[in-house]
């Protein structure tokens, strides 16, 4: 595989490439021949450094003092000065110590214990979702199963009225689909969605401050025992981050996981034979296999050597989680989808360090319970058309996947 593609023909930045699927052939060449590679970039005269090996992605992730999220944000594309200043206020784009302070406030809503408290609600939601899907019999798996669960969970978590959860779906779609003309018909659609979500968050936060109840929003906007709370702006920006990160990533892991199951029916049968024992490992493997967020950006704060290359201060670096999650030196048979894979040190939730995914416990719980429910109640899932993929170099997403569900 590695010998057939020359480095000067590599282009893993083009969103059009991902409509067909992940460019595993190009990633393999990069990991082998140029793990830290100066990649052309139409927005940057000096290009950017693509980082594709697991060890290097982990090193960049765990050294925020050298590789900053704040300088140019974690997003792949270049920003205008105005949008850069706005994006830099979001937690995902902060560096320590600002990131540390904000994350310590948010942590209280996202502990393993608080995720476990949601288990019963998630189980109820999965039963209802699978009931409806089986009653329908066939249709788009994304809308029938994958999209619904994270919306229910976010609505429950944030105390959002159930009727408003589809607004979350629509906002996150519009914010993340700028490269897909079908989902973002107007250039300013993403910005408009962010404005609408921001206004909604502001009203939600104000209502919870005035009348706190037992939900995460109230815990974040009301002072804790040390008198700490999120400011109005911090909460509004966190809400936007949550509806994107908590919705898109889990939805795409569930959808991409089902595509992997359809293509590997032996793994579906393994899961059906032992859902209690395998569903958690299967959930982890789906996150590795799909890598819902394919890449994040960092900016060098000083000259540094990485993978044998000298990276200069202010150089643009993209960590390719999709490539690192198939690193042959870390994963045995990485291109085999294995619902029992253990250990599974994937970087689908980030490579460690301060930005390691805040909601990973909840995301894995959602995927695990959804697949435990499906494995118990569905004999098999058959594709009735080829899946339609998102045009994006950032989110590994399936827009539509027509299937037939055969009840157990």
C-alpha positions as a LaTeX table, in Angstrom:
\begin{tabular}{lrrr}
\hline
Residue & $x$ (\AA) & $y$ (\AA) & $z$ (\AA) \\
\hline
Unk1 & 0.00 & 0.00 & 0.00 \\
Unk2 & 2.70 & 2.45 & 1.09 \\
Unk3 & 4.73 & 2.09 & $-2.12$ \\
Unk4 & 1.94 & 3.06 & $-4.52$ \\
Unk5 & 1.45 & 6.70 & $-3.44$ \\
Unk6 & 4.15 & 9.35 & $-3.68$ \\
Unk7 & 4.42 & 12.02 & $-0.98$ \\
Unk8 & 4.01 & 14.83 & $-3.51$ \\
Unk9 & 0.56 & 13.47 & $-4.45$ \\
Unk10 & $-0.67$ & 13.35 & $-0.82$ \\
Unk11 & $-3.70$ & 15.53 & $-0.01$ \\
Unk12 & $-5.56$ & 14.67 & 3.19 \\
Unk13 & $-6.96$ & 18.21 & 3.60 \\
Unk14 & $-9.47$ & 18.18 & 0.72 \\
Unk15 & $-13.01$ & 17.74 & 2.17 \\
Unk16 & $-14.14$ & 16.14 & $-1.10$ \\
Unk17 & $-11.82$ & 13.19 & $-0.40$ \\
Unk18 & $-13.85$ & 12.19 & 2.67 \\
Unk19 & $-17.11$ & 11.82 & 0.75 \\
Unk20 & $-15.74$ & 8.45 & $-0.44$ \\
Unk21 & $-14.36$ & 7.38 & 2.96 \\
Unk22 & $-11.23$ & 7.75 & 5.05 \\
Unk23 & $-8.00$ & 7.95 & 2.97 \\
Unk24 & $-6.33$ & 5.06 & 4.80 \\
Unk25 & $-3.91$ & 4.48 & 1.92 \\
Unk26 & $-2.54$ & 8.03 & 2.23 \\
Unk27 & $-2.42$ & 7.83 & 6.05 \\
Unk28 & $-0.40$ & 4.59 & 5.80 \\
Unk29 & 2.15 & 6.26 & 3.50 \\
Unk30 & 2.48 & 9.22 & 5.86 \\
Unk31 & 2.88 & 7.07 & 9.00 \\
Unk32 & 5.60 & 5.03 & 7.27 \\
Unk33 & 7.48 & 7.62 & 5.23 \\
Unk34 & 6.71 & 11.06 & 6.71 \\
Unk35 & 4.93 & 10.88 & 10.08 \\
Unk36 & 5.41 & 14.64 & 10.51 \\
Unk37 & 4.86 & 16.00 & 7.00 \\
Unk38 & 4.76 & 19.53 & 5.61 \\
Unk39 & 1.43 & 19.42 & 3.81 \\
Unk40 & 0.29 & 22.07 & 1.31 \\
Unk41 & $-2.52$ & 24.36 & 2.47 \\
Unk42 & $-4.31$ & 26.84 & 0.18 \\
Unk43 & $-4.85$ & 29.16 & 3.19 \\
Unk44 & $-1.26$ & 29.03 & 4.48 \\
Unk45 & 1.76 & 29.80 & 2.25 \\
Unk46 & 3.97 & 27.57 & 4.45 \\
Unk47 & 1.41 & 24.77 & 4.58 \\
Unk48 & 0.85 & 22.82 & 7.80 \\
Unk49 & 2.46 & 19.86 & 9.56 \\
Unk50 & 0.33 & 16.70 & 9.42 \\
Unk51 & 0.99 & 14.42 & 12.41 \\
Unk52 & $-0.16$ & 10.85 & 11.81 \\
Unk53 & 1.62 & 8.52 & 14.27 \\
Unk54 & $-0.01$ & 7.61 & 17.57 \\
Unk55 & 3.08 & 8.53 & 19.64 \\
Unk56 & 3.41 & 11.97 & 18.04 \\
Unk57 & $-0.30$ & 12.77 & 18.33 \\
Unk58 & $-0.08$ & 11.84 & 22.02 \\
Unk59 & 3.04 & 13.98 & 22.51 \\
Unk60 & 1.43 & 17.05 & 20.92 \\
Unk61 & $-1.77$ & 16.52 & 22.96 \\
Unk62 & 0.08 & 16.30 & 26.27 \\
Unk63 & 2.32 & 19.33 & 25.84 \\
Unk64 & 0.03 & 22.37 & 25.57 \\
Unk65 & 2.85 & 24.72 & 26.61 \\
Unk66 & 4.56 & 23.89 & 23.26 \\
Unk67 & 1.47 & 23.21 & 21.14 \\
Unk68 & $-1.20$ & 25.83 & 21.77 \\
Unk69 & $-4.93$ & 25.52 & 21.18 \\
Unk70 & $-5.39$ & 29.22 & 21.89 \\
Unk71 & $-3.12$ & 30.90 & 19.33 \\
Unk72 & $-5.13$ & 29.89 & 16.26 \\
Unk73 & $-7.82$ & 27.68 & 17.91 \\
Unk74 & $-8.16$ & 23.91 & 17.49 \\
Unk75 & $-10.16$ & 24.24 & 14.26 \\
Unk76 & $-8.54$ & 23.39 & 10.94 \\
Unk77 & $-9.36$ & 26.42 & 8.83 \\
Unk78 & $-8.05$ & 29.98 & 9.15 \\
Unk79 & $-10.16$ & 32.56 & 11.01 \\
Unk80 & $-10.84$ & 36.24 & 10.52 \\
Unk81 & $-9.54$ & 38.39 & 13.41 \\
Unk82 & $-13.13$ & 38.80 & 14.69 \\
Unk83 & $-14.01$ & 35.12 & 14.55 \\
Unk84 & $-10.61$ & 34.21 & 16.07 \\
Unk85 & $-11.27$ & 36.47 & 19.07 \\
Unk86 & $-14.73$ & 34.88 & 19.53 \\
Unk87 & $-13.52$ & 31.29 & 19.15 \\
Unk88 & $-10.62$ & 31.83 & 21.57 \\
Unk89 & $-13.13$ & 32.24 & 24.42 \\
Unk90 & $-14.39$ & 28.64 & 24.10 \\
Unk91 & $-12.94$ & 26.05 & 26.47 \\
Unk92 & $-11.76$ & 23.79 & 23.64 \\
Unk93 & $-9.52$ & 26.65 & 22.46 \\
Unk94 & $-8.05$ & 27.68 & 25.82 \\
Unk95 & $-4.60$ & 26.76 & 27.14 \\
Unk96 & $-3.74$ & 26.24 & 30.82 \\
Unk97 & $-4.14$ & 27.94 & 33.26 \\
Unk98 & $-7.40$ & 29.43 & 31.83 \\
Unk99 & $-8.44$ & 26.04 & 30.51 \\
Unk100 & $-7.67$ & 24.38 & 33.86 \\
Unk101 & $-9.89$ & 26.82 & 35.80 \\
Unk102 & $-12.85$ & 26.43 & 33.43 \\
Unk103 & $-12.53$ & 22.67 & 33.14 \\
Unk104 & $-12.40$ & 22.22 & 36.92 \\
Unk105 & $-15.77$ & 23.99 & 37.10 \\
Unk106 & $-17.29$ & 21.82 & 34.35 \\
Unk107 & $-15.86$ & 18.55 & 35.68 \\
Unk108 & $-18.52$ & 18.33 & 38.38 \\
Unk109 & $-21.15$ & 17.65 & 35.71 \\
Unk110 & $-19.15$ & 15.01 & 33.82 \\
Unk111 & $-17.72$ & 12.54 & 36.32 \\
Unk112 & $-18.06$ & 8.76 & 35.74 \\
Unk113 & $-20.55$ & 8.77 & 38.63 \\
Unk114 & $-22.74$ & 11.44 & 37.04 \\
Unk115 & $-22.61$ & 9.54 & 33.72 \\
Unk116 & $-23.67$ & 6.33 & 35.52 \\
Unk117 & $-26.64$ & 8.21 & 37.02 \\
Unk118 & $-27.84$ & 8.77 & 33.46 \\
Unk119 & $-27.78$ & 5.04 & 32.63 \\
Unk120 & $-31.45$ & 4.37 & 33.44 \\
Unk121 & $-32.59$ & 7.35 & 31.35 \\
Unk122 & $-30.37$ & 6.21 & 28.45 \\
Unk123 & $-31.76$ & 2.65 & 28.69 \\
Unk124 & $-35.34$ & 3.97 & 28.55 \\
Unk125 & $-34.50$ & 6.20 & 25.59 \\
Unk126 & $-32.84$ & 3.31 & 23.71 \\
Unk127 & $-35.86$ & 1.03 & 24.23 \\
Unk128 & $-38.19$ & 3.72 & 22.83 \\
Unk129 & $-35.87$ & 4.49 & 19.89 \\
Unk130 & $-35.46$ & 0.81 & 18.95 \\
Unk131 & $-39.24$ & 0.22 & 19.41 \\
Unk132 & $-39.99$ & 2.92 & 16.87 \\
Unk133 & $-37.25$ & 1.78 & 14.47 \\
Unk134 & $-38.51$ & $-1.82$ & 14.50 \\
Unk135 & $-42.08$ & $-0.65$ & 14.01 \\
Unk136 & $-40.97$ & 1.37 & 10.99 \\
Unk137 & $-38.93$ & $-1.57$ & 9.73 \\
Unk138 & $-36.72$ & 0.29 & 7.28 \\
Unk139 & $-35.41$ & 3.79 & 6.77 \\
Unk140 & $-32.46$ & 6.02 & 7.55 \\
Unk141 & $-30.52$ & 4.57 & 10.49 \\
Unk142 & $-29.01$ & 7.99 & 11.25 \\
Unk143 & $-32.36$ & 9.66 & 11.95 \\
Unk144 & $-34.10$ & 6.53 & 13.32 \\
Unk145 & $-31.44$ & 5.55 & 15.87 \\
Unk146 & $-28.13$ & 7.39 & 15.86 \\
Unk147 & $-29.26$ & 11.04 & 15.97 \\
Unk148 & $-32.06$ & 10.59 & 18.46 \\
Unk149 & $-30.14$ & 9.26 & 21.46 \\
Unk150 & $-27.56$ & 12.06 & 21.96 \\
Unk151 & $-30.35$ & 14.62 & 21.56 \\
Unk152 & $-32.40$ & 12.98 & 24.33 \\
Unk153 & $-29.30$ & 12.78 & 26.56 \\
Unk154 & $-28.24$ & 16.42 & 26.01 \\
Unk155 & $-31.81$ & 17.61 & 26.59 \\
Unk156 & $-31.94$ & 15.62 & 29.84 \\
Unk157 & $-28.45$ & 16.70 & 30.91 \\
Unk158 & $-29.02$ & 20.39 & 30.29 \\
Unk159 & $-32.66$ & 20.54 & 31.36 \\
Unk160 & $-33.74$ & 21.50 & 27.84 \\
Unk161 & $-37.47$ & 20.88 & 27.19 \\
Unk162 & $-37.89$ & 17.73 & 25.10 \\
Unk163 & $-39.68$ & 19.64 & 22.35 \\
Unk164 & $-36.60$ & 21.83 & 21.84 \\
Unk165 & $-34.14$ & 19.01 & 21.25 \\
Unk166 & $-34.53$ & 19.13 & 17.46 \\
Unk167 & $-33.31$ & 22.71 & 17.53 \\
Unk168 & $-30.04$ & 21.30 & 18.95 \\
Unk169 & $-29.85$ & 18.82 & 16.04 \\
Unk170 & $-30.43$ & 21.56 & 13.48 \\
Unk171 & $-28.00$ & 24.06 & 15.05 \\
Unk172 & $-25.16$ & 21.55 & 15.34 \\
Unk173 & $-25.70$ & 20.35 & 11.77 \\
Unk174 & $-25.56$ & 23.89 & 10.41 \\
Unk175 & $-22.52$ & 24.84 & 12.51 \\
Unk176 & $-20.43$ & 21.86 & 11.38 \\
Unk177 & $-21.48$ & 21.45 & 7.76 \\
Unk178 & $-19.92$ & 24.50 & 6.13 \\
Unk179 & $-18.06$ & 22.30 & 3.61 \\
Unk180 & $-21.14$ & 20.35 & 2.59 \\
Unk181 & $-23.31$ & 22.38 & 0.18 \\
Unk182 & $-26.34$ & 20.16 & 0.81 \\
Unk183 & $-26.40$ & 20.93 & 4.55 \\
Unk184 & $-25.08$ & 24.51 & 4.50 \\
Unk185 & $-26.65$ & 26.23 & 1.49 \\
Unk186 & $-25.69$ & 29.78 & 2.52 \\
Unk187 & $-22.16$ & 30.87 & 3.53 \\
Unk188 & $-23.31$ & 32.46 & 6.81 \\
Unk189 & $-25.57$ & 29.56 & 7.86 \\
Unk190 & $-23.11$ & 28.25 & 10.46 \\
Unk191 & $-22.70$ & 31.68 & 12.05 \\
Unk192 & $-26.47$ & 32.20 & 12.12 \\
Unk193 & $-26.95$ & 28.82 & 13.83 \\
Unk194 & $-24.33$ & 29.77 & 16.45 \\
Unk195 & $-26.15$ & 33.07 & 17.09 \\
Unk196 & $-29.47$ & 31.24 & 17.59 \\
Unk197 & $-27.88$ & 28.64 & 19.91 \\
Unk198 & $-26.11$ & 31.39 & 21.88 \\
Unk199 & $-29.37$ & 33.29 & 22.42 \\
Unk200 & $-31.11$ & 30.08 & 23.53 \\
Unk201 & $-28.28$ & 29.30 & 25.98 \\
Unk202 & $-28.51$ & 32.79 & 27.43 \\
Unk203 & $-32.23$ & 32.37 & 28.17 \\
Unk204 & $-31.68$ & 28.86 & 29.57 \\
Unk205 & $-28.89$ & 30.03 & 31.89 \\
Unk206 & $-30.94$ & 32.99 & 33.12 \\
Unk207 & $-33.92$ & 30.73 & 33.88 \\
Unk208 & $-31.74$ & 28.27 & 35.86 \\
Unk209 & $-30.05$ & 31.09 & 37.81 \\
Unk210 & $-33.47$ & 32.42 & 38.79 \\
Unk211 & $-34.87$ & 28.99 & 39.65 \\
Unk212 & $-32.18$ & 26.27 & 40.08 \\
Unk213 & $-33.20$ & 22.61 & 39.79 \\
Unk214 & $-31.22$ & 19.34 & 39.91 \\
Unk215 & $-29.53$ & 19.45 & 36.51 \\
Unk216 & $-26.08$ & 20.24 & 35.19 \\
Unk217 & $-27.02$ & 23.76 & 34.06 \\
Unk218 & $-28.06$ & 24.77 & 37.56 \\
Unk219 & $-24.84$ & 23.27 & 38.98 \\
Unk220 & $-22.78$ & 25.33 & 36.54 \\
Unk221 & $-24.49$ & 28.72 & 36.81 \\
Unk222 & $-25.07$ & 28.72 & 40.59 \\
Unk223 & $-22.01$ & 29.20 & 42.88 \\
Unk224 & $-20.47$ & 26.00 & 44.27 \\
Unk225 & $-19.23$ & 25.54 & 47.85 \\
Unk226 & $-16.19$ & 27.68 & 46.99 \\
Unk227 & $-18.30$ & 30.41 & 45.42 \\
Unk228 & $-17.19$ & 29.50 & 41.88 \\
Unk229 & $-19.59$ & 29.56 & 38.95 \\
Unk230 & $-19.54$ & 29.99 & 35.17 \\
Unk231 & $-20.02$ & 33.54 & 33.95 \\
Unk232 & $-22.89$ & 34.19 & 31.57 \\
Unk233 & $-20.52$ & 34.27 & 28.58 \\
Unk234 & $-18.66$ & 31.11 & 29.67 \\
Unk235 & $-21.93$ & 29.22 & 30.03 \\
Unk236 & $-23.30$ & 30.36 & 26.66 \\
Unk237 & $-20.08$ & 29.28 & 24.91 \\
Unk238 & $-20.04$ & 25.96 & 26.79 \\
Unk239 & $-23.62$ & 25.25 & 25.67 \\
Unk240 & $-22.61$ & 25.72 & 22.03 \\
Unk241 & $-19.59$ & 23.45 & 22.52 \\
Unk242 & $-21.71$ & 20.77 & 24.21 \\
Unk243 & $-24.45$ & 20.65 & 21.56 \\
Unk244 & $-21.79$ & 20.18 & 18.88 \\
Unk245 & $-19.35$ & 17.89 & 20.72 \\
Unk246 & $-21.99$ & 15.87 & 22.57 \\
Unk247 & $-24.32$ & 15.48 & 19.61 \\
Unk248 & $-22.27$ & 15.11 & 16.43 \\
Unk249 & $-19.56$ & 12.83 & 17.79 \\
Unk250 & $-21.85$ & 10.29 & 19.50 \\
Unk251 & $-24.26$ & 10.26 & 16.56 \\
Unk252 & $-21.45$ & 9.58 & 14.08 \\
Unk253 & $-19.87$ & 6.88 & 16.27 \\
Unk254 & $-23.25$ & 5.08 & 16.44 \\
Unk255 & $-23.82$ & 5.43 & 12.66 \\
Unk256 & $-20.27$ & 4.53 & 11.66 \\
Unk257 & $-20.36$ & 1.66 & 14.14 \\
Unk258 & $-23.44$ & 0.24 & 12.42 \\
Unk259 & $-21.80$ & 0.57 & 9.01 \\
Unk260 & $-18.85$ & $-1.43$ & 10.41 \\
Unk261 & $-21.26$ & $-4.05$ & 11.81 \\
Unk262 & $-23.03$ & $-4.39$ & 8.44 \\
Unk263 & $-19.66$ & $-4.82$ & 6.69 \\
Unk264 & $-18.46$ & $-7.29$ & 9.38 \\
Unk265 & $-21.48$ & $-9.51$ & 10.13 \\
Unk266 & $-19.32$ & $-11.92$ & 12.16 \\
Unk267 & $-18.70$ & $-9.07$ & 14.66 \\
Unk268 & $-22.44$ & $-8.37$ & 14.86 \\
Unk269 & $-23.04$ & $-12.04$ & 15.68 \\
Unk270 & $-20.29$ & $-11.93$ & 18.35 \\
Unk271 & $-21.97$ & $-8.94$ & 19.97 \\
Unk272 & $-25.42$ & $-10.57$ & 19.80 \\
Unk273 & $-24.03$ & $-13.68$ & 21.50 \\
Unk274 & $-22.64$ & $-11.67$ & 24.44 \\
Unk275 & $-23.98$ & $-8.10$ & 24.59 \\
Unk276 & $-23.35$ & $-7.76$ & 28.34 \\
Unk277 & $-19.70$ & $-8.78$ & 27.99 \\
Unk278 & $-18.84$ & $-7.06$ & 24.71 \\
Unk279 & $-20.95$ & $-3.90$ & 24.34 \\
Unk280 & $-18.49$ & $-1.63$ & 26.20 \\
Unk281 & $-15.49$ & $-2.91$ & 24.22 \\
Unk282 & $-17.51$ & $-2.64$ & 21.02 \\
Unk283 & $-18.32$ & 1.01 & 21.86 \\
Unk284 & $-14.60$ & 1.75 & 22.31 \\
Unk285 & $-13.78$ & 0.00 & 19.04 \\
Unk286 & $-16.43$ & 2.05 & 17.21 \\
Unk287 & $-14.85$ & 5.26 & 18.47 \\
Unk288 & $-11.42$ & 4.05 & 17.28 \\
Unk289 & $-12.76$ & 2.85 & 13.94 \\
Unk290 & $-14.82$ & 5.96 & 13.16 \\
Unk291 & $-12.72$ & 8.67 & 14.89 \\
Unk292 & $-15.70$ & 11.06 & 14.76 \\
Unk293 & $-13.42$ & 14.12 & 15.07 \\
Unk294 & $-10.78$ & 13.35 & 12.47 \\
Unk295 & $-8.26$ & 16.09 & 13.28 \\
Unk296 & $-7.56$ & 19.01 & 15.59 \\
Unk297 & $-5.14$ & 21.87 & 15.16 \\
Unk298 & $-2.37$ & 23.18 & 17.39 \\
Unk299 & 0.07 & 26.07 & 16.91 \\
Unk300 & 3.72 & 25.86 & 17.98 \\
Unk301 & 4.63 & 28.34 & 20.73 \\
Unk302 & 8.37 & 27.89 & 20.08 \\
Unk303 & 10.75 & 26.03 & 17.80 \\
Unk304 & 10.59 & 22.30 & 18.53 \\
Unk305 & 11.65 & 19.03 & 16.92 \\
Unk306 & 8.92 & 16.48 & 16.28 \\
Unk307 & 9.26 & 13.26 & 14.31 \\
Unk308 & 12.64 & 14.35 & 12.99 \\
Unk309 & 11.30 & 17.69 & 11.66 \\
Unk310 & 12.06 & 21.18 & 12.96 \\
Unk311 & 8.76 & 22.93 & 13.62 \\
Unk312 & 9.04 & 26.70 & 13.92 \\
Unk313 & 7.13 & 28.95 & 16.31 \\
Unk314 & 3.61 & 29.74 & 14.97 \\
Unk315 & 3.67 & 26.80 & 12.54 \\
Unk316 & 0.28 & 25.13 & 12.02 \\
Unk317 & 0.06 & 21.47 & 13.15 \\
Unk318 & $-2.85$ & 19.09 & 12.50 \\
Unk319 & $-3.11$ & 15.95 & 14.63 \\
Unk320 & $-4.84$ & 13.26 & 12.57 \\
Unk321 & $-6.65$ & 11.01 & 15.06 \\
Unk322 & $-7.98$ & 8.95 & 12.15 \\
Unk323 & $-4.42$ & 8.07 & 11.15 \\
Unk324 & $-3.14$ & 7.52 & 14.71 \\
Unk325 & $-6.04$ & 5.13 & 15.44 \\
Unk326 & $-4.79$ & 2.78 & 12.71 \\
Unk327 & $-1.10$ & 2.93 & 13.69 \\
Unk328 & 0.33 & $-0.55$ & 13.05 \\
Unk329 & 2.91 & $-0.11$ & 15.82 \\
Unk330 & 0.17 & 0.33 & 18.45 \\
Unk331 & $-2.82$ & $-1.74$ & 17.27 \\
Unk332 & $-2.67$ & $-5.37$ & 16.25 \\
Unk333 & $-4.46$ & $-5.76$ & 12.88 \\
Unk334 & $-5.68$ & $-2.14$ & 12.97 \\
Unk335 & $-7.80$ & $-2.56$ & 9.82 \\
Unk336 & $-9.76$ & $-5.39$ & 11.45 \\
Unk337 & $-12.94$ & $-4.23$ & 13.20 \\
Unk338 & $-12.88$ & $-6.20$ & 16.47 \\
Unk339 & $-15.70$ & $-5.75$ & 19.01 \\
Unk340 & $-13.55$ & $-7.47$ & 21.66 \\
Unk341 & $-10.39$ & $-5.40$ & 21.09 \\
Unk342 & $-8.52$ & $-5.11$ & 24.38 \\
Unk343 & $-6.42$ & $-3.14$ & 25.11 \\
Unk344 & $-7.64$ & $-0.33$ & 22.87 \\
Unk345 & $-5.55$ & 2.81 & 23.51 \\
Unk346 & $-7.24$ & 4.82 & 20.75 \\
Unk347 & $-7.12$ & 8.61 & 20.53 \\
Unk348 & $-10.75$ & 9.00 & 19.45 \\
Unk349 & $-11.34$ & 11.16 & 22.55 \\
Unk350 & $-8.01$ & 12.96 & 22.12 \\
Unk351 & $-4.48$ & 11.90 & 22.94 \\
Unk352 & $-4.62$ & 12.67 & 26.66 \\
Unk353 & $-3.50$ & 15.95 & 28.16 \\
Unk354 & $-5.74$ & 18.82 & 29.29 \\
Unk355 & $-8.15$ & 18.57 & 26.35 \\
Unk356 & $-8.95$ & 14.86 & 26.78 \\
Unk357 & $-12.69$ & 14.61 & 26.08 \\
Unk358 & $-14.77$ & 15.81 & 29.02 \\
Unk359 & $-17.83$ & 13.74 & 28.07 \\
Unk360 & $-16.10$ & 10.49 & 27.12 \\
Unk361 & $-17.75$ & 8.46 & 29.93 \\
Unk362 & $-21.18$ & 9.61 & 28.84 \\
Unk363 & $-20.47$ & 9.07 & 25.12 \\
Unk364 & $-19.25$ & 5.50 & 25.68 \\
Unk365 & $-22.25$ & 4.78 & 27.91 \\
Unk366 & $-24.65$ & 5.98 & 25.19 \\
Unk367 & $-22.99$ & 3.86 & 22.48 \\
Unk368 & $-22.75$ & 0.83 & 24.78 \\
Unk369 & $-26.40$ & 0.91 & 25.84 \\
Unk370 & $-27.65$ & 1.59 & 22.29 \\
Unk371 & $-25.75$ & $-1.45$ & 20.99 \\
Unk372 & $-26.75$ & $-3.65$ & 23.93 \\
Unk373 & $-30.37$ & $-2.80$ & 23.10 \\
Unk374 & $-29.95$ & $-3.34$ & 19.35 \\
Unk375 & $-28.09$ & $-6.64$ & 19.86 \\
Unk376 & $-30.89$ & $-7.95$ & 22.08 \\
Unk377 & $-33.78$ & $-6.88$ & 19.88 \\
Unk378 & $-32.52$ & $-6.91$ & 16.28 \\
Unk379 & $-31.48$ & $-10.09$ & 14.45 \\
Unk380 & $-29.64$ & $-8.21$ & 11.74 \\
Unk381 & $-29.41$ & $-4.86$ & 9.99 \\
Unk382 & $-29.26$ & $-4.91$ & 6.19 \\
Unk383 & $-28.10$ & $-1.99$ & 4.07 \\
Unk384 & $-30.63$ & $-1.09$ & 1.37 \\
Unk385 & $-28.46$ & 1.64 & $-0.19$ \\
Unk386 & $-24.88$ & 2.87 & 0.04 \\
Unk387 & $-24.41$ & 5.33 & 2.94 \\
Unk388 & $-24.10$ & 9.01 & 2.03 \\
Unk389 & $-21.13$ & 10.63 & 3.76 \\
Unk390 & $-20.57$ & 14.19 & 4.97 \\
Unk391 & $-18.27$ & 16.38 & 2.87 \\
Unk392 & $-15.88$ & 17.41 & 5.63 \\
Unk393 & $-12.18$ & 17.14 & 6.50 \\
Unk394 & $-13.02$ & 17.63 & 10.20 \\
Unk395 & $-16.02$ & 15.44 & 11.13 \\
Unk396 & $-16.24$ & 11.82 & 9.98 \\
Unk397 & $-19.98$ & 11.73 & 9.44 \\
Unk398 & $-22.65$ & 9.72 & 7.68 \\
Unk399 & $-25.54$ & 11.91 & 6.48 \\
Unk400 & $-27.85$ & 9.06 & 5.54 \\
Unk401 & $-27.75$ & 5.26 & 5.77 \\
Unk402 & $-30.81$ & 3.41 & 4.46 \\
Unk403 & $-31.28$ & 0.06 & 6.23 \\
Unk404 & $-33.79$ & $-2.68$ & 6.97 \\
Unk405 & $-34.05$ & $-3.88$ & 10.57 \\
Unk406 & $-34.94$ & $-7.56$ & 11.03 \\
Unk407 & $-36.40$ & $-8.13$ & 14.52 \\
Unk408 & $-34.90$ & $-10.80$ & 16.77 \\
\hline
\end{tabular}
